[in-house]
């Protein structure tokens, strides 16, 4: 059994030892296998996905996803997601964008 990665620095050392660049498309999945999936998640059509690697984590259409109570949903800016965000660790935030970041609209605006 391997020792659990304790720090972000230790994780970067493991990544460097693998010879992967920061933009390698395999990196998010490898990171999740090393430190676990992020509690920052995307949600669509009753499914929850890891915001780091995209793996489906939960299904609320045909079942119950117990991780939903602690999840921070990308694009939400509700009190529950804000409170859950305060409970996250570096493992959840590593290689994951700010879930509360406002997306710039590409839609045309009409002046009144």
C-alpha positions as CSV (number, residue, x, y, z in Angstrom):
1,X,0.0,0.0,0.0
2,X,1.3,3.5,-0.9
3,X,1.4,6.3,1.6
4,X,-1.3,9.0,1.2
5,X,-0.2,12.2,-0.4
6,X,-0.2,14.8,2.4
7,X,0.7,18.1,0.7
8,X,0.3,19.9,-2.6
9,X,4.1,19.9,-2.9
10,X,4.2,16.2,-2.6
11,X,1.6,15.8,-5.3
12,X,3.6,18.1,-7.7
13,X,6.6,15.9,-7.0
14,X,4.7,12.8,-8.0
15,X,3.5,14.5,-11.2
16,X,7.0,15.6,-12.0
17,X,8.2,12.0,-11.5
18,X,5.7,10.8,-14.0
19,X,7.1,13.3,-16.5
20,X,3.7,14.9,-17.3
21,X,3.2,18.5,-18.3
22,X,0.5,20.6,-16.7
23,X,-1.5,20.6,-19.9
24,X,-1.4,16.8,-20.4
25,X,-5.0,15.7,-20.9
26,X,-4.4,12.6,-18.8
27,X,-3.3,14.7,-15.8
28,X,-6.8,15.4,-14.2
29,X,-7.7,11.7,-14.1
30,X,-4.3,10.8,-12.7
31,X,-4.6,13.5,-10.0
32,X,-8.0,12.2,-9.0
33,X,-6.6,8.6,-8.8
34,X,-3.8,10.0,-6.5
35,X,-5.8,12.3,-4.2
36,X,-9.5,11.5,-4.9
37,X,-12.2,13.3,-6.8
38,X,-13.0,16.9,-6.0
39,X,-16.1,17.9,-4.1
40,X,-16.4,20.7,-6.6
41,X,-18.7,19.2,-9.2
42,X,-20.8,19.9,-12.2
43,X,-24.4,18.9,-12.4
44,X,-26.6,18.2,-15.4
45,X,-29.7,16.1,-16.0
46,X,-29.6,14.7,-12.5
47,X,-26.0,13.5,-12.7
48,X,-23.0,14.8,-10.7
49,X,-19.5,14.9,-12.2
50,X,-16.1,15.7,-10.8
51,X,-15.1,19.2,-12.0
52,X,-11.4,18.1,-12.3
53,X,-11.6,14.9,-14.4
54,X,-15.2,14.7,-15.5
55,X,-16.0,11.3,-14.0
56,X,-19.6,10.7,-13.1
57,X,-19.9,10.6,-9.3
58,X,-23.6,10.4,-8.7
59,X,-26.9,9.7,-10.2
60,X,-30.1,11.3,-8.7
61,X,-32.3,10.3,-11.6
62,X,-32.3,6.6,-10.7
63,X,-30.9,6.7,-7.2
64,X,-29.6,8.8,-4.4
65,X,-26.2,10.5,-4.4
66,X,-25.0,10.9,-0.8
67,X,-22.2,13.2,-1.9
68,X,-24.7,15.9,-3.0
69,X,-25.0,17.4,0.5
70,X,-21.3,18.3,0.6
71,X,-20.8,19.2,-3.1
72,X,-20.1,22.6,-4.5
73,X,-21.8,22.9,-7.8
74,X,-20.0,24.9,-10.5
75,X,-22.1,27.9,-11.5
76,X,-24.2,27.9,-8.3
77,X,-23.8,30.9,-6.0
78,X,-26.2,29.7,-3.3
79,X,-25.7,29.8,0.5
80,X,-25.3,26.0,0.6
81,X,-22.5,25.9,-2.0
82,X,-20.8,28.8,-0.4
83,X,-20.9,27.0,3.0
84,X,-19.7,23.8,1.5
85,X,-16.8,25.6,-0.2
86,X,-15.5,26.7,3.2
87,X,-15.2,23.0,4.1
88,X,-13.0,22.1,1.1
89,X,-9.3,21.3,1.3
90,X,-6.5,21.8,-1.2
91,X,-7.3,18.3,-2.5
92,X,-10.7,19.6,-3.7
93,X,-9.4,22.8,-5.2
94,X,-6.3,21.4,-6.9
95,X,-6.6,21.9,-10.7
96,X,-10.2,23.0,-10.5
97,X,-11.4,26.5,-11.5
98,X,-13.2,28.8,-9.1
99,X,-16.8,27.4,-9.1
100,X,-18.3,30.8,-8.4
101,X,-16.5,32.6,-11.3
102,X,-19.0,34.4,-13.5
103,X,-18.9,33.4,-17.1
104,X,-18.8,36.2,-19.7
105,X,-21.9,36.0,-21.9
106,X,-21.2,35.6,-25.6
107,X,-24.8,36.5,-26.4
108,X,-25.5,39.8,-28.1
109,X,-27.0,42.5,-26.0
110,X,-29.7,44.9,-27.1
111,X,-29.4,48.6,-26.1
112,X,-32.6,50.2,-25.0
